[in-house]
Amino acid sequence: MLGKLILIVEDEPAIRQMIAFALRRSGFEIREAVDARQAREALANQRPDLILIDWMLPDTSGLELTRILKRDRHTCELPIIMLTARAEEGDKVTGLETGADDYVTKPFSPRELVARIHAVLRRAGAGGLDHIVEFEALKLDQQGQRITVSGQTVPLGPTEYRMLEFFMTHPERVFSRDQLLDRLWGGNVYVEERTIDVHVRRLRKSLEKFGVDRFVQTVRGSGYRFSAKAD
């Protein structure tokens, strides 16, 4: 479990710092967010291995954030542990039915939380199967989140990786900028359409070094398509 990235979504500084300290001591990497907006920004920049979400957040409730993430195909499989002072059975059931993988009631010991995280990560890993997608020499390893060309690793930023993963798993289809924004960022995050063009350029630049940038094709007046065929 060493090196796993945990996103902590908690608005109370003392609790957030306590959790972060305990998890770093246990070998985890940490990202922090104080509300749902910051959490979505963090998710857009880097995909964590697990999210800790406090039920009571200042903008959107942790319950609603969990519901949003579980409805989004890009984050629906992310393990989520709900943190809350609500100890009633009905609240626990509500949290789990919303999509949380576990429920930890405040106050809790750091040791208990670390144990719960390890348990949830083991369950998440147990059901995962290697999924390899290949186009000529270009290979996507979804389990390892790795892109290679003829065995050489293609270095990509997290957004470019997500974009290429989406393209490679939806080949031969044309997607408008608006559709790509919705699929890659979700409908609850405001991002300008031109942002797609910036990330496409970055992706092509990275792929160009390996001679496979031709797969990412511009369809004039419509958007973008991933195809091994000549455009």
Secondary structure, 3 states (H helix, E strand, C coil): CCCCEEEEECCCHHHHHHHHHHHHHCCCEEEEECCHHHHHHHHHHCCCCEEEEECCCCCCCHHHHHHHHHHCCCCCCCCEEEEECCCCHHHHHHHHHHCCCEEEECCCCHHHHHHHHHHHHHHHHHCCCCCEEEECCEEEECCCCEEEECCEECCCCHHHHHHHHHHHHCCCCEECHHHHHHHHHCCCCCCCCHHHHHHHHHHHHHHHCCCCHHHEEEECCCEEEECCCCC
